[in-house]
Amino acid sequence: MQVQIGAFVSKDNAEYFTKEARERLKTDVVMKLTPEGIYRILIGEYKDIESAREMLSMVRSSGYADSFIRDEFGAVER
């Protein structure tokens, strides 16, 4: 599971958002291109839902209100 904090069609927008998120959150933020051409901005690789929820709470309190927990199939918890 990961926490998704953004998604973009534009690579430039995704790169800018990723850089800003790394600076704001002080954590590893990655950009992943999907087969559909969407750049997902993700944090972590959590094995349990509680760890993912802790990160979700932190990123939401930092201004990423639309963030959610996802796995490779889609949203797990919003």
Summary of the structure (lengths in Angstrom):
residues: 78
radius of gyration: 11.6
end to end distance: 12.7
largest distance: 32.6
contacts: 215
relative contact order: 0.26
helix: 36%
strand: 32%
